Amino acid sequence: MNHHISQQNPDTIQSYQGIQDRIKKYCEKFQRSPSTVKILAVSKKQSIDKIGSVYDFGHRYFGENYAQELFHKAETLSHLQISWSFIGTLQSNKIRKLVKYCDEIQTVASPKQASMISHWAEQYGKSPYPIYLHVNYEREEQKGGVKIEDIPILQSFIQKDCPHLLLQGIMAIPAKKSSIAASSGQIPLVYHKLREAAETIGEGLLSLGMSLDMEAAIGAGSNCIRIGTGIFGARI
């Protein structure tokens, strides 16, 4: 069933255009080319119709946090050319299907995960498969991710033992206090540190920033801004 329903969700399209305009404005402010910043439309807990609206408007890059929800949406929308990115906590038993349905995984935090993704990327003919290392820079207990000092070990393991992976850089979810500081317009030191760390990893890309802190993230050099409710509105 095709979803050509843009006209039913004018609010979503308006929000999406608003995000695009803001990114352009911030790129001008920080003397960056807008082409260096991608919008990842985070569609977790959002309706198929809203995803269809943003897709019909020309967007192709969508992110999901929950594996089961991603599988359902990827199957339902398999007729569309969506590029799915997984940005949730990785569970080993979901990796095979995630590689099957996604075009990248942003939350790799262990050699075991990297090894499994590399294996399935080869099996599905998706080599080289893009991944980001999920970095827990501020060492938050409740969050997953690799500690900054463990990055070199993980990176060298990937380079040596995971021939089917394409290491893009790092993905980070800053601590709440940093995000709040960033939302008030300043660029927290941790954002600059994440940019520096990303420079040394793979393709040197940084996935950082959401609706509230995107100006600071762009100022710090993020290449991927993850926007959910800022595009789609309230979650269902």
C-alpha distance (Angstrom), angle and dihedral (degrees) to the residues before:
residue distance angle dihedral
M1 . . .
N2 3.78 . .
H3 3.76 120.0 .
H4 3.76 109.2 -146.6
I5 3.72 97.6 153.0
S6 3.80 105.6 126.6
Q7 3.78 91.5 129.6
Q8 3.81 89.6 61.3
N9 3.79 92.6 59.9
P10 3.80 108.0 43.7
D11 3.82 90.2 147.6
T12 3.79 91.3 58.9
I13 3.81 92.0 50.2
Q14 3.80 91.3 46.9
S15 3.81 90.3 51.1
Y16 3.80 91.1 47.8
Q17 3.81 91.6 50.7
G18 3.81 89.3 47.1
I19 3.82 90.4 55.4
Q20 3.82 90.5 48.3
D21 3.82 90.3 51.0
R22 3.79 92.4 49.0
I23 3.80 92.4 49.8
K24 3.80 89.7 50.6
K25 3.81 90.5 49.7
Y26 3.82 93.6 49.0
C27 3.80 91.5 46.0
E28 3.81 89.3 54.3
K29 3.80 90.2 48.0
F30 3.80 92.5 52.5
Q31 3.82 94.7 36.4
R32 3.77 95.7 -114.9
S33 3.77 130.0 138.1
P34 3.83 111.4 -111.2
S35 3.81 87.0 -136.3
T36 3.84 88.1 71.4
V37 3.83 92.1 62.7
K38 3.80 121.3 69.3
I39 3.78 124.5 -164.8
L40 3.79 113.2 -134.7
A41 3.82 104.7 -159.7
V42 3.81 103.0 -144.7
S43 3.79 104.7 -149.4
K44 3.82 100.7 178.0
K45 3.81 111.4 144.2
Q46 3.81 89.8 3.3
S47 3.79 125.7 125.5
I48 3.79 125.4 -100.6
D49 3.82 87.5 -122.0
K50 3.79 93.3 58.5
I51 3.81 91.1 48.2
G52 3.81 87.4 50.1
S53 3.80 90.7 52.1
V54 3.79 94.3 53.1
Y55 3.81 89.7 43.5
D56 3.81 92.0 51.3
F57 3.78 87.6 52.0
G58 3.80 88.5 60.2
H59 3.81 105.0 -93.8
R60 3.82 117.0 133.9
Y61 3.83 106.8 168.9
F62 3.82 114.6 88.5
G63 3.80 131.7 168.0
E64 3.79 131.8 -154.3
N65 3.82 131.8 -169.3
Y66 3.81 100.8 -161.8
A67 3.78 121.6 61.3
Q68 3.83 97.3 -148.2
E69 3.78 92.3 49.1
L70 3.80 90.4 48.3
F71 3.83 92.1 50.7
H72 3.81 90.9 50.7
K73 3.81 93.8 48.5
A74 3.80 94.5 43.0
E75 3.82 89.9 53.2
T76 3.81 94.0 44.3
L77 3.81 91.9 48.3
S78 3.79 97.7 36.1
H79 3.83 90.3 123.4
L80 3.82 89.1 65.7
Q81 3.81 125.8 79.1
I82 3.81 93.9 -121.3
S83 3.78 119.6 160.5
W84 3.82 104.7 -146.5
S85 3.80 122.5 -155.6
F86 3.80 122.3 -168.0
I87 3.81 113.7 -140.5
G88 3.80 101.3 165.1
T89 3.79 134.3 95.4
L90 3.80 109.8 -64.0
Q91 3.79 119.6 -124.8
S92 3.79 117.2 -168.3
N93 3.81 93.7 -133.2
K94 3.83 90.9 58.0
I95 3.80 98.5 47.1
R96 3.82 97.6 90.6
K97 3.81 93.2 55.1
L98 3.80 92.8 40.6
V99 3.79 90.3 56.9
K100 3.80 89.3 47.1
Y101 3.82 94.2 53.7
C102 3.81 104.2 27.7
D103 3.77 131.8 70.2
E104 3.81 92.4 -153.3
I105 3.79 142.3 7.0
Q106 3.81 118.1 -144.1
T107 3.80 100.4 -173.5
V108 3.80 107.8 67.1
A109 3.81 110.3 147.0
S110 3.81 108.0 157.6
P111 3.82 142.2 44.0
K112 3.82 89.7 -118.4
Q113 3.82 92.0 56.9
A114 3.80 92.3 45.7
S115 3.78 91.3 49.1
M116 3.82 93.2 50.6
I117 3.80 92.9 47.3
S118 3.80 90.5 49.7
H119 3.82 90.3 50.7
W120 3.80 94.7 50.6
A121 3.80 92.8 41.9
E122 3.79 87.5 60.7
Q123 3.82 92.6 44.9
Y124 3.81 92.5 51.5
G125 3.80 94.4 43.0
K126 3.81 91.2 -115.1
S127 3.79 98.4 126.3
P128 3.00 125.4 168.4
Y129 3.80 91.0 40.2
P130 3.84 118.9 -168.0
I131 3.80 118.0 -124.3
Y132 3.79 136.7 166.1
L133 3.79 125.6 -150.7
H134 3.78 111.2 -119.9
V135 3.80 104.6 -133.8
N136 3.80 122.2 -160.9
Y137 3.78 93.9 -159.6
E138 3.78 97.3 169.0
R139 3.82 93.3 46.3
E140 3.78 96.3 -123.5
E141 3.78 109.3 -176.1
Q142 3.80 94.9 -145.7
K143 3.81 93.9 51.7
G144 3.76 129.7 78.8
G145 3.75 123.7 -136.2
V146 3.77 139.5 98.0
K147 3.81 122.0 -70.4
I148 3.78 115.3 -114.3
E149 3.82 93.5 -114.2
D150 3.82 91.4 53.4
I151 3.79 94.4 55.6
P152 3.84 96.5 89.8
I153 3.83 91.9 54.7
L154 3.80 92.5 49.0
Q155 3.79 92.4 43.8
S156 3.80 93.6 51.8
F157 3.83 90.8 46.9
I158 3.82 89.7 53.8
Q159 3.81 92.7 47.4
K160 3.79 92.4 47.9
D161 3.81 104.5 35.0
C162 3.82 107.5 22.3
P163 3.81 106.3 63.5
H164 3.80 92.9 165.1
L165 3.80 97.0 59.6
L166 3.78 128.9 92.2
L167 3.79 107.8 -154.9
Q168 3.80 107.2 -144.6
G169 3.79 100.8 -179.6
I170 3.78 133.3 -97.3
M171 3.78 138.1 -33.7
A172 3.79 121.8 -157.0
I173 3.78 139.4 -178.7
P174 3.82 105.0 -158.9
A175 3.79 121.9 -140.2
K176 3.78 115.4 -90.0
K177 3.81 93.5 -107.2
S178 3.82 90.2 55.1
S179 3.82 93.0 47.5
I180 3.81 90.8 49.3
A181 3.82 90.8 50.2
A182 3.81 88.8 47.7
S183 3.80 93.1 49.8
S184 3.79 89.7 59.5
G185 3.79 89.9 62.5
Q186 3.80 103.5 -97.9
I187 3.81 121.4 113.9
P188 3.82 108.2 -126.2
L189 3.80 117.1 -135.1
V190 3.82 89.9 -117.7
Y191 3.84 89.4 63.9
H192 3.81 90.7 56.5
K193 3.81 90.2 45.6
L194 3.81 90.6 52.6
R195 3.81 90.0 51.2
E196 3.82 90.2 51.3
A197 3.81 91.1 49.0
A198 3.81 92.0 48.3
E199 3.82 91.0 54.5
T200 3.80 89.6 67.6
I201 3.80 97.1 48.5
G202 3.78 126.7 84.1
E203 3.79 111.3 -66.3
G204 3.81 90.5 -2.0
L205 3.81 96.1 -117.2
L206 3.80 125.4 151.3
S207 3.81 125.3 -152.4
L208 3.80 103.9 -163.1
G209 3.77 136.4 135.0
M210 3.79 140.1 48.3
S211 3.80 134.8 -157.5
L212 3.81 96.5 -62.7
D213 3.80 100.7 42.4
M214 3.79 102.0 30.5
E215 3.80 94.6 113.7
A216 3.81 91.7 56.3
A217 3.81 91.4 42.4
I218 3.81 91.8 52.9
G219 3.80 89.7 45.4
A220 3.80 89.2 53.5
G221 3.80 92.4 49.0
S222 3.82 107.3 -96.9
N223 3.82 116.3 169.4
C224 3.79 98.2 -166.6
I225 3.82 125.2 43.3
R226 3.81 114.8 -166.1
I227 3.80 109.6 -145.4
G228 3.82 123.6 180.0
T229 3.80 120.0 151.1
G230 3.83 89.7 18.1
I231 3.81 86.4 71.5
F232 3.80 105.5 23.6
G233 3.80 102.7 31.9
A234 3.80 123.3 -139.3
R235 3.80 117.8 3.6
I236 3.78 120.9 -114.8
